[in-house]
């Protein structure tokens, strides 16, 4: 099985060259529908990471050419790459640095309503929990342990390159946006062929 360590990641300049040639690779954006609506690379398809993981075998049937996986920074795209590679899909690459690097490199973006990305939401919720439990913990013994648990969760998230809080926040209506189910994804992928 080929892993991301076996192939170099794709940098934004190379992706721009590939997309300008006309028949570039298939771009799958694995962020939440809300994040995708806020800003995405033109021509990309939104296949949220949870949907991709759950339906990777079905998606494999519609992804026979080169596939570039995209997220905000590259972490979720790397998880998507692993899931699709386990389903036997070849020719997978991850956009190094994700949409953030693409935007920094002046790559074009299709923009929708402004919204906070998941990482910023996690920082807000984690910081607020630590702050509130720390202050209130002065008056209520033991409450500060919630802040300790949040810190432990963030440490595990960093070590495993996953984020339980981010996965929970992704399920909020604010982040879901319009429903992206397998039928919608497959119809979009077929329409581009």
ZADO-1210 file (C-alpha; in nm, 4 decimals, padded with zeros to 6 digits):
<atoms>
<atom x="00.0000" y="00.0000" z="00.0000" code="UNK" pos="1"/>
<atom x="00.1280" y="00.3458" z="-00.0865" code="UNK" pos="2"/>
<atom x="00.1250" y="00.5995" z="00.1928" code="UNK" pos="3"/>
<atom x="00.1736" y="00.9728" z="00.2082" code="UNK" pos="4"/>
<atom x="00.5313" y="00.9097" z="00.3212" code="UNK" pos="5"/>
<atom x="00.5964" y="00.7335" z="-00.0119" code="UNK" pos="6"/>
<atom x="00.4819" y="01.0270" z="-00.2285" code="UNK" pos="7"/>
<atom x="00.5693" y="01.3919" z="-00.2003" code="UNK" pos="8"/>
<atom x="00.2827" y="01.6224" z="-00.1203" code="UNK" pos="9"/>
<atom x="00.1641" y="01.8521" z="-00.3927" code="UNK" pos="10"/>
<atom x="00.2569" y="02.2164" z="-00.3470" code="UNK" pos="11"/>
<atom x="00.0140" y="02.4967" z="-00.4425" code="UNK" pos="12"/>
<atom x="00.2212" y="02.6147" z="-00.7415" code="UNK" pos="13"/>
<atom x="00.2225" y="02.2658" z="-00.8952" code="UNK" pos="14"/>
<atom x="-00.1515" y="02.2312" z="-00.8387" code="UNK" pos="15"/>
<atom x="-00.2112" y="02.5668" z="-01.0050" code="UNK" pos="16"/>
<atom x="-00.0124" y="02.4511" z="-01.3089" code="UNK" pos="17"/>
<atom x="-00.2103" y="02.1256" z="-01.3244" code="UNK" pos="18"/>
<atom x="-00.5476" y="02.3002" z="-01.2996" code="UNK" pos="19"/>
<atom x="-00.4555" y="02.5622" z="-01.5623" code="UNK" pos="20"/>
<atom x="-00.3826" y="02.2880" z="-01.8159" code="UNK" pos="21"/>
<atom x="-00.7551" y="02.2167" z="-01.8352" code="UNK" pos="22"/>
<atom x="-00.7820" y="01.8451" z="-01.7609" code="UNK" pos="23"/>
<atom x="-00.6253" y="01.8547" z="-01.4180" code="UNK" pos="24"/>
<atom x="-00.6670" y="01.6041" z="-01.1379" code="UNK" pos="25"/>
<atom x="-00.9898" y="01.5522" z="-00.9431" code="UNK" pos="26"/>
<atom x="-00.9926" y="01.7830" z="-00.6398" code="UNK" pos="27"/>
<atom x="-01.1680" y="01.6480" z="-00.3292" code="UNK" pos="28"/>
<atom x="-01.2123" y="01.8931" z="-00.0427" code="UNK" pos="29"/>
<atom x="-01.2706" y="01.6944" z="00.2776" code="UNK" pos="30"/>
<atom x="-01.3646" y="01.9875" z="00.5010" code="UNK" pos="31"/>
<atom x="-01.7133" y="02.0388" z="00.6393" code="UNK" pos="32"/>
<atom x="-01.9787" y="02.1720" z="00.4006" code="UNK" pos="33"/>
<atom x="-01.9792" y="02.4988" z="00.5960" code="UNK" pos="34"/>
<atom x="-01.6037" y="02.5442" z="00.5528" code="UNK" pos="35"/>
<atom x="-01.6320" y="02.4492" z="00.1862" code="UNK" pos="36"/>
<atom x="-01.9061" y="02.7069" z="00.1255" code="UNK" pos="37"/>
<atom x="-01.6955" y="02.9782" z="00.2901" code="UNK" pos="38"/>
<atom x="-01.4028" y="02.9276" z="00.0498" code="UNK" pos="39"/>
<atom x="-01.2889" y="02.6506" z="-00.1820" code="UNK" pos="40"/>
<atom x="-01.0654" y="02.5946" z="-00.4817" code="UNK" pos="41"/>
<atom x="-01.2695" y="02.6312" z="-00.8015" code="UNK" pos="42"/>
<atom x="-01.3563" y="02.2935" z="-00.9510" code="UNK" pos="43"/>
<atom x="-01.3196" y="02.1033" z="-00.6248" code="UNK" pos="44"/>
<atom x="-01.5821" y="01.8668" z="-00.4873" code="UNK" pos="45"/>
<atom x="-01.6888" y="01.8651" z="-00.1242" code="UNK" pos="46"/>
<atom x="-01.6658" y="01.5164" z="00.0245" code="UNK" pos="47"/>
<atom x="-01.6577" y="01.5674" z="00.4037" code="UNK" pos="48"/>
<atom x="-01.4098" y="01.3421" z="00.5802" code="UNK" pos="49"/>
<atom x="-01.6820" y="01.1515" z="00.7685" code="UNK" pos="50"/>
<atom x="-01.8707" y="01.0828" z="00.4438" code="UNK" pos="51"/>
<atom x="-01.5489" y="00.9776" z="00.2710" code="UNK" pos="52"/>
<atom x="-01.4525" y="00.7379" z="00.5486" code="UNK" pos="53"/>
<atom x="-01.7978" y="00.5837" z="00.5654" code="UNK" pos="54"/>
<atom x="-01.8385" y="00.5411" z="00.1875" code="UNK" pos="55"/>
<atom x="-01.4810" y="00.5032" z="00.0644" code="UNK" pos="56"/>
<atom x="-01.5530" y="00.1762" z="-00.1178" code="UNK" pos="57"/>
<atom x="-01.8423" y="00.3333" z="-00.3123" code="UNK" pos="58"/>
<atom x="-01.6408" y="00.6479" z="-00.3846" code="UNK" pos="59"/>
<atom x="-01.3510" y="00.4413" z="-00.5179" code="UNK" pos="60"/>
<atom x="-01.5701" y="00.3402" z="-00.8133" code="UNK" pos="61"/>
<atom x="-01.5971" y="00.7059" z="-00.9181" code="UNK" pos="62"/>
<atom x="-01.2360" y="00.8095" z="-00.8587" code="UNK" pos="63"/>
<atom x="-01.0159" y="00.6314" z="-01.1100" code="UNK" pos="64"/>
<atom x="-00.7951" y="00.9220" z="-01.2120" code="UNK" pos="65"/>
<atom x="-00.5489" y="01.1355" z="-01.0158" code="UNK" pos="66"/>
<atom x="-00.7050" y="01.2668" z="-00.6965" code="UNK" pos="67"/>
<atom x="-00.5829" y="01.5625" z="-00.4941" code="UNK" pos="68"/>
<atom x="-00.7149" y="01.5748" z="-00.1380" code="UNK" pos="69"/>
<atom x="-00.7640" y="01.9158" z="00.0205" code="UNK" pos="70"/>
<atom x="-00.8529" y="02.0464" z="00.3652" code="UNK" pos="71"/>
<atom x="-00.7635" y="02.3578" z="00.5617" code="UNK" pos="72"/>
<atom x="-00.4030" y="02.2653" z="00.6436" code="UNK" pos="73"/>
<atom x="-00.3432" y="01.9095" z="00.5220" code="UNK" pos="74"/>
<atom x="-00.4185" y="01.7013" z="00.8337" code="UNK" pos="75"/>
<atom x="-00.7711" y="01.5902" z="00.7416" code="UNK" pos="76"/>
<atom x="-00.6641" y="01.5391" z="00.3807" code="UNK" pos="77"/>
<atom x="-00.3897" y="01.3029" z="00.5031" code="UNK" pos="78"/>
<atom x="-00.6535" y="01.1063" z="00.6971" code="UNK" pos="79"/>
<atom x="-00.8685" y="01.0932" z="00.3813" code="UNK" pos="80"/>
<atom x="-00.5661" y="00.9751" z="00.1824" code="UNK" pos="81"/>
<atom x="-00.5131" y="00.6886" z="00.4249" code="UNK" pos="82"/>
<atom x="-00.8825" y="00.5891" z="00.4127" code="UNK" pos="83"/>
<atom x="-00.8938" y="00.5901" z="00.0314" code="UNK" pos="84"/>
<atom x="-00.5594" y="00.4102" z="00.0033" code="UNK" pos="85"/>
<atom x="-00.6966" y="00.1368" z="00.2319" code="UNK" pos="86"/>
<atom x="-00.9895" y="00.1072" z="-00.0133" code="UNK" pos="87"/>
<atom x="-00.7356" y="00.0476" z="-00.2932" code="UNK" pos="88"/>
<atom x="-00.7428" y="00.3849" z="-00.4676" code="UNK" pos="89"/>
<atom x="-00.4122" y="00.4719" z="-00.6383" code="UNK" pos="90"/>
<atom x="-00.2833" y="00.8135" z="-00.7466" code="UNK" pos="91"/>
<atom x="-00.3678" y="01.0037" z="-00.4295" code="UNK" pos="92"/>
<atom x="-00.1897" y="01.3221" z="-00.3300" code="UNK" pos="93"/>
<atom x="-00.2472" y="01.5788" z="-00.0564" code="UNK" pos="94"/>
<atom x="-00.2267" y="01.9529" z="-00.1170" code="UNK" pos="95"/>
<atom x="00.0571" y="02.0561" z="00.1122" code="UNK" pos="96"/>
<atom x="-00.0706" y="02.3202" z="00.3518" code="UNK" pos="97"/>
<atom x="-00.4267" y="02.2891" z="00.2221" code="UNK" pos="98"/>
<atom x="-00.6507" y="02.5837" z="00.1394" code="UNK" pos="99"/>
<atom x="-00.4443" y="02.8024" z="00.3713" code="UNK" pos="100"/>
<atom x="-00.1286" y="02.7494" z="00.1628" code="UNK" pos="101"/>
<atom x="-00.3290" y="02.7804" z="-00.1617" code="UNK" pos="102"/>
<atom x="-00.4640" y="03.1195" z="-00.0522" code="UNK" pos="103"/>
<atom x="-00.1190" y="03.2336" z="00.0662" code="UNK" pos="104"/>
<atom x="00.0164" y="03.1429" z="-00.2797" code="UNK" pos="105"/>
<atom x="-00.2566" y="03.3665" z="-00.4333" code="UNK" pos="106"/>
<atom x="-00.4499" y="03.0693" z="-00.5704" code="UNK" pos="107"/>
<atom x="-00.8046" y="03.1522" z="-00.6768" code="UNK" pos="108"/>
<atom x="-01.0867" y="03.0744" z="-00.4349" code="UNK" pos="109"/>
<atom x="-01.4615" y="03.0633" z="-00.4755" code="UNK" pos="110"/>
<atom x="-01.5956" y="03.2475" z="-00.1729" code="UNK" pos="111"/>
<atom x="-01.9271" y="03.2212" z="00.0050" code="UNK" pos="112"/>
<atom x="-02.0480" y="03.3503" z="00.3398" code="UNK" pos="113"/>
<atom x="-01.7646" y="03.4144" z="00.5856" code="UNK" pos="114"/>
<atom x="-01.7379" y="03.1655" z="00.8730" code="UNK" pos="115"/>
<atom x="-01.4794" y="03.0501" z="01.1205" code="UNK" pos="116"/>
<atom x="-01.2828" y="02.7389" z="01.0303" code="UNK" pos="117"/>
<atom x="-01.2854" y="02.4424" z="01.2678" code="UNK" pos="118"/>
<atom x="-00.9415" y="02.5082" z="01.4105" code="UNK" pos="119"/>
<atom x="-01.0434" y="02.8574" z="01.5197" code="UNK" pos="120"/>
<atom x="-01.3664" y="02.7219" z="01.6695" code="UNK" pos="121"/>
<atom x="-01.1689" y="02.4608" z="01.8667" code="UNK" pos="122"/>
<atom x="-00.9373" y="02.7315" z="02.0015" code="UNK" pos="123"/>
<atom x="-01.2386" y="02.9406" z="02.1084" code="UNK" pos="124"/>
<atom x="-01.4229" y="02.6550" z="02.2814" code="UNK" pos="125"/>
<atom x="-01.1106" y="02.5104" z="02.4461" code="UNK" pos="126"/>
<atom x="-00.9903" y="02.8518" z="02.5602" code="UNK" pos="127"/>
<atom x="-01.3328" y="02.9494" z="02.6932" code="UNK" pos="128"/>
<atom x="-01.3644" y="02.6205" z="02.8854" code="UNK" pos="129"/>
<atom x="-01.0211" y="02.6593" z="03.0424" code="UNK" pos="130"/>
<atom x="-01.0824" y="03.0273" z="03.1266" code="UNK" pos="131"/>
<atom x="-01.4300" y="02.9789" z="03.2752" code="UNK" pos="132"/>
<atom x="-01.3441" y="02.6657" z="03.4733" code="UNK" pos="133"/>
<atom x="-01.0237" y="02.8282" z="03.5964" code="UNK" pos="134"/>
<atom x="-01.2018" y="03.1412" z="03.7217" code="UNK" pos="135"/>
<atom x="-01.5089" y="02.9630" z="03.8591" code="UNK" pos="136"/>
<atom x="-01.2826" y="02.6902" z="04.0025" code="UNK" pos="137"/>
<atom x="-01.1568" y="02.9483" z="04.2533" code="UNK" pos="138"/>
<atom x="-01.5039" y="02.9359" z="04.4094" code="UNK" pos="139"/>
<atom x="-01.6049" y="02.5787" z="04.3248" code="UNK" pos="140"/>
<atom x="-01.3384" y="02.3273" z="04.4240" code="UNK" pos="141"/>
<atom x="-01.2559" y="02.0688" z="04.1582" code="UNK" pos="142"/>
<atom x="-01.4090" y="02.2583" z="03.8659" code="UNK" pos="143"/>
<atom x="-01.0604" y="02.3422" z="03.7386" code="UNK" pos="144"/>
<atom x="-01.0259" y="01.9736" z="03.6469" code="UNK" pos="145"/>
<atom x="-01.2445" y="02.0381" z="03.3416" code="UNK" pos="146"/>
<atom x="-00.9739" y="02.2721" z="03.2133" code="UNK" pos="147"/>
<atom x="-00.7160" y="02.0027" z="03.2873" code="UNK" pos="148"/>
<atom x="-00.9208" y="01.7524" z="03.0849" code="UNK" pos="149"/>
<atom x="-00.9421" y="01.9979" z="02.7945" code="UNK" pos="150"/>
<atom x="-00.5637" y="02.0419" z="02.8067" code="UNK" pos="151"/>
<atom x="-00.5158" y="01.6647" z="02.8073" code="UNK" pos="152"/>
<atom x="-00.7526" y="01.6343" z="02.5101" code="UNK" pos="153"/>
<atom x="-00.5606" y="01.8984" z="02.3152" code="UNK" pos="154"/>
<atom x="-00.2331" y="01.7198" z="02.3907" code="UNK" pos="155"/>
<atom x="-00.3743" y="01.3901" z="02.2612" code="UNK" pos="156"/>
<atom x="-00.5115" y="01.5739" z="01.9565" code="UNK" pos="157"/>
<atom x="-00.1657" y="01.7105" z="01.8773" code="UNK" pos="158"/>
<atom x="00.0085" y="01.3763" z="01.9299" code="UNK" pos="159"/>
<atom x="-00.2397" y="01.1783" z="01.7194" code="UNK" pos="160"/>
<atom x="-00.3072" y="01.4532" z="01.4630" code="UNK" pos="161"/>
<atom x="-00.6807" y="01.4142" z="01.5299" code="UNK" pos="162"/>
<atom x="-00.9218" y="01.6314" z="01.7222" code="UNK" pos="163"/>
<atom x="-01.2274" y="01.4958" z="01.9007" code="UNK" pos="164"/>
<atom x="-01.3491" y="01.8479" z="01.9767" code="UNK" pos="165"/>
<atom x="-01.3147" y="01.9430" z="01.6101" code="UNK" pos="166"/>
<atom x="-01.5091" y="01.6327" z="01.5067" code="UNK" pos="167"/>
<atom x="-01.7863" y="01.7247" z="01.7510" code="UNK" pos="168"/>
<atom x="-01.7935" y="02.0874" z="01.6355" code="UNK" pos="169"/>
<atom x="-01.8101" y="01.9699" z="01.2724" code="UNK" pos="170"/>
<atom x="-02.1477" y="01.8127" z="01.3506" code="UNK" pos="171"/>
<atom x="-02.3043" y="02.1428" z="01.4599" code="UNK" pos="172"/>
<atom x="-02.5574" y="02.2929" z="01.2154" code="UNK" pos="173"/>
<atom x="-02.3307" y="02.5966" z="01.1734" code="UNK" pos="174"/>
<atom x="-02.0602" y="02.3748" z="01.0217" code="UNK" pos="175"/>
<atom x="-02.2735" y="02.1294" z="00.8324" code="UNK" pos="176"/>
<atom x="-02.4280" y="02.3663" z="00.5821" code="UNK" pos="177"/>
<atom x="-02.6263" y="02.1927" z="00.3112" code="UNK" pos="178"/>
<atom x="-02.6340" y="01.8158" z="00.3518" code="UNK" pos="179"/>
<atom x="-02.3576" y="01.6391" z="00.1634" code="UNK" pos="180"/>
<atom x="-02.4524" y="01.2747" z="00.1303" code="UNK" pos="181"/>
<atom x="-02.3137" y="00.9997" z="-00.0889" code="UNK" pos="182"/>
<atom x="-02.5772" y="01.0432" z="-00.3625" code="UNK" pos="183"/>
<atom x="-02.5004" y="01.4152" z="-00.3920" code="UNK" pos="184"/>
<atom x="-02.1267" y="01.3503" z="-00.4066" code="UNK" pos="185"/>
<atom x="-02.1574" y="01.0721" z="-00.6661" code="UNK" pos="186"/>
<atom x="-02.3923" y="01.2835" z="-00.8822" code="UNK" pos="187"/>
<atom x="-02.1399" y="01.5703" z="-00.8787" code="UNK" pos="188"/>
<atom x="-01.8507" y="01.3365" z="-00.9615" code="UNK" pos="189"/>
<atom x="-02.0439" y="01.1783" z="-01.2494" code="UNK" pos="190"/>
<atom x="-02.1423" y="01.5206" z="-01.3854" code="UNK" pos="191"/>
<atom x="-01.7779" y="01.6155" z="-01.4271" code="UNK" pos="192"/>
<atom x="-01.6800" y="01.3147" z="-01.6347" code="UNK" pos="193"/>
</atoms>
